[in-house]
Amino acid sequence: MTNEIELEALDLAALLCSRVCHDIISPVGAINNGLEVLDEETSEEMKAFAFDLIRKSARQASAKLQFARLAFGAAGSAGAEIDIGDAEKVARGYMEGEKASFEWTAPRALMPKNQVKLILNLVLMAVAAVPRGGSIKVTIEGEPTKPDVTFHCSGPSARIPVAFEKLIPGAIVDVNIDAHAVQPYYAGLLARSCGMSVAAVLDGADVIITARSSAPAPAAEEAPAEAPAVEAPATETMLADAPEAAAEAAVAETTGQA
């Protein structure tokens, strides 16, 4: 039996910040490299290359920051809802810088923010499931408050992310939590906060990641059975008249014998 241990609030905040910085450092570094090329090179061809690098990297940095704001940030006050279309927009922007192709199928609706954050964190889990690229297909069905979310991840060397079985449920005994591992751990916290369960299975060479509502369906209330109607006054009359009827029958029988 595994023990569930929660990270201290300061440790969790620090690791999530490290995760965001890890995603942003690469495109920001590429922008810096492009600027250095512009400063040092006189060739028009190299300058054109540097400008292209800066534009592409700036778009990636912006997309990753917008994604992180929704996936890890407050994204509104407590109890706020988020348009699932906004989640799709930032997810598509993030995936433009990744190796895998990306498909998103979902109705346009408002959804509780923690469920939206969970879905976006599972996008990162899906990316980790296909490290050499491939395709990721996201399908969201059901009611906005109880969505049925499926990630179909296909690609060479597709695999269930490392320590998924421990990090999602929060069993972090003997698991080193670093900037990479904190993301699935955080996804597990989100899942438990909104009453959802997350699972990952191998389907042939593909990985299927699902998020379902774990709250039991409310039991249907049965209408109480109607008691048979009882006419109390009639019953009382019958009981009250019974001794008199018996006496009259006895008198008649005696008279007849006489």
C-alpha positions in Angstrom: 0.0 0.0 0.0 1.5 3.3 -1.1 1.4 6.4 1.1 0.2 9.7 -0.4 2.5 12.6 0.5 1.7 16.2 -0.6 4.4 18.6 -1.5 4.8 21.7 0.6 3.2 24.8 -0.9 6.5 26.5 -1.4 8.1 23.5 -3.1 5.1 23.1 -5.4 5.2 26.8 -6.4 8.9 26.6 -7.0 8.7 23.5 -9.1 5.9 24.9 -11.2 7.9 28.1 -11.8 10.8 25.9 -12.9 8.6 24.0 -15.3 7.4 27.3 -16.9 10.9 28.6 -17.1 12.1 25.4 -18.7 9.5 25.8 -21.5 10.3 29.5 -22.1 14.1 29.4 -21.9 14.6 27.7 -25.3 12.7 30.2 -27.5 14.0 33.2 -25.5 17.5 31.9 -26.0 16.9 31.6 -29.7 15.7 35.2 -29.8 18.9 36.3 -28.1 21.0 34.3 -30.6 19.2 35.9 -33.5 19.9 39.4 -32.1 23.6 38.5 -31.8 23.7 37.5 -35.4 22.2 40.8 -36.4 24.8 42.7 -34.4 27.8 40.7 -35.8 26.9 39.7 -39.4 26.9 42.0 -42.4 25.6 39.3 -44.9 22.0 40.0 -45.9 21.4 36.3 -46.1 22.4 35.8 -42.5 20.4 38.8 -41.4 17.3 37.4 -43.1 17.9 34.1 -41.3 18.3 35.9 -38.0 15.0 37.8 -38.5 13.2 34.5 -39.3 14.6 32.9 -36.2 13.6 35.8 -34.0 10.0 35.9 -35.4 9.6 32.1 -35.0 11.0 32.1 -31.5 9.0 35.1 -30.4 5.8 33.3 -31.6 6.8 30.2 -29.7 7.6 32.1 -26.5 4.3 33.9 -26.6 2.3 30.7 -27.3 4.0 28.9 -24.4 3.4 31.8 -22.0 -0.3 32.0 -22.9 -0.6 28.2 -22.4 1.2 28.4 -19.0 -1.1 31.2 -17.9 -4.1 29.1 -18.5 -2.6 25.7 -17.5 -0.8 26.8 -14.3 -2.0 30.3 -13.5 -5.0 31.5 -11.5 -7.0 32.2 -14.7 -9.8 34.1 -12.9 -11.1 34.1 -9.4 -12.3 31.2 -7.4 -15.2 29.4 -9.0 -14.6 31.0 -12.4 -15.5 29.3 -15.7 -13.4 29.3 -18.8 -14.5 29.0 -22.4 -13.2 25.7 -23.7 -12.6 27.5 -27.0 -9.9 29.6 -25.3 -8.3 26.4 -24.1 -8.3 25.0 -27.6 -6.6 28.2 -28.9 -3.7 28.1 -26.4 -3.3 24.4 -26.9 -3.0 24.7 -30.7 -0.5 27.6 -30.2 1.6 25.5 -27.9 1.5 22.5 -30.2 2.8 24.5 -33.2 6.3 24.2 -31.6 6.0 20.4 -30.9 6.8 17.4 -33.1 3.3 15.8 -33.0 0.4 16.9 -35.1 -2.7 18.0 -33.1 -6.4 17.6 -33.4 -9.1 19.0 -31.1 -12.8 18.0 -31.1 -15.0 19.6 -28.5 -18.2 21.7 -28.3 -17.9 25.4 -27.5 -19.0 25.7 -23.9 -18.0 27.2 -20.5 -16.3 24.8 -18.2 -15.1 25.1 -14.5 -11.6 26.4 -14.6 -9.9 23.5 -12.8 -11.3 21.1 -15.4 -9.9 23.3 -18.2 -6.6 23.4 -16.4 -6.6 19.6 -16.1 -7.2 19.2 -19.8 -4.4 21.5 -20.7 -2.0 19.6 -18.3 -3.1 16.4 -20.0 -2.0 18.0 -23.3 1.5 18.0 -21.8 1.1 14.4 -20.7 0.1 13.5 -24.2 3.2 15.3 -25.7 5.4 13.2 -23.3 3.7 10.1 -24.5 5.0 10.6 -28.0 8.5 11.9 -27.5 9.5 11.2 -31.2 6.4 12.9 -32.6 3.3 11.4 -34.2 -0.3 12.6 -33.6 -2.4 13.6 -30.7 -6.2 13.6 -31.0 -8.3 15.2 -28.2 -12.0 14.5 -27.9 -14.2 16.2 -25.3 -17.8 15.0 -24.9 -20.5 15.0 -22.3 -21.8 17.8 -20.0 -19.4 20.7 -19.3 -19.5 20.0 -15.6 -18.8 16.3 -16.2 -16.7 16.1 -19.3 -15.5 12.8 -20.9 -12.0 13.6 -22.2 -9.9 11.2 -24.3 -6.4 11.7 -25.7 -5.4 9.3 -28.5 -1.6 9.4 -28.8 0.0 7.7 -31.8 3.6 7.6 -32.9 6.9 5.7 -32.9 8.0 4.7 -29.4 4.7 5.8 -27.9 4.7 5.1 -24.2 2.9 5.9 -21.0 4.8 8.8 -19.3 7.3 7.8 -16.7 5.9 7.4 -13.1 2.4 8.2 -14.4 0.8 5.6 -12.1 2.4 7.2 -9.0 2.4 10.9 -9.8 -1.2 11.2 -10.9 -2.6 9.6 -7.7 -0.1 11.6 -5.6 1.9 8.7 -4.3 5.4 10.3 -4.4 7.2 8.0 -2.1 10.6 7.1 -3.7 9.9 9.4 -6.6 12.1 12.3 -7.4 9.9 15.3 -8.0 11.7 17.8 -10.4 10.5 20.4 -12.9 9.3 17.6 -15.3 7.7 15.3 -12.7 5.8 18.2 -11.0 3.5 18.6 -14.0 1.8 15.1 -13.8 1.8 15.5 -10.0 0.0 18.9 -10.4 -2.4 17.3 -12.9 -3.3 14.7 -10.3 -4.0 17.5 -7.8 -6.3 19.2 -10.3 -8.1 15.9 -11.0 -8.9 15.3 -7.4 -10.0 18.8 -6.8 -12.7 18.6 -9.5 -13.8 15.0 -8.8 -12.2 13.4 -11.9 -10.0 10.3 -12.4 -7.2 10.1 -14.9 -5.9 6.9 -16.5 -3.5 5.9 -19.2 -3.4 2.5 -21.0 -1.6 1.0 -24.0 -3.9 0.2 -26.9 -1.6 -1.8 -29.2 1.2 0.7 -30.1 -0.9 3.7 -29.0 -1.4 5.4 -25.7 -4.9 6.4 -24.6 -5.2 8.9 -21.8 -8.6 9.5 -20.3 -10.2 11.8 -17.7 -13.6 10.9 -16.4 -15.8 12.1 -13.6 -15.3 9.9 -10.5 -18.3 11.2 -8.6 -21.0 8.6 -8.2 -24.2 9.2 -10.0 -27.0 10.4 -7.7 -29.4 7.5 -6.8 -32.9 7.9 -8.2 -35.4 8.6 -5.5 -38.2 6.1 -5.4 -41.7 7.4 -4.7 -43.1 5.9 -1.5 -45.7 3.2 -2.0 -49.2 4.3 -1.2 -50.8 2.6 1.8 -54.1 1.0 1.2 -57.0 3.2 2.1 -58.6 2.1 5.4 -61.9 3.4 6.5 -61.5 3.8 10.2 -65.1 4.7 11.1 -66.5 1.7 9.3 -64.0 -0.6 11.1 -64.9 0.9 14.5 -68.6 0.4 13.8 -68.1 -3.2 12.9 -66.1 -3.8 16.1 -68.6 -2.0 18.2 -71.6 -3.9 16.8 -70.0 -7.4 17.0 -71.0 -8.1 20.6 -74.7 -7.0 20.0 -75.0 -9.2 16.9 -73.7 -12.2 18.8 -76.2 -11.6 21.6 -79.1 -11.3 19.2 -78.1 -14.6 17.5 -78.0 -16.4 20.8 -81.5 -15.2 21.8 -83.0 -16.2 18.5 -81.4 -19.7 18.9 -82.9 -20.1 22.4 -86.3 -19.0 21.2 -86.2 -21.5 18.4 -85.4 -24.4 20.7 -88.2 -23.4 23.0 
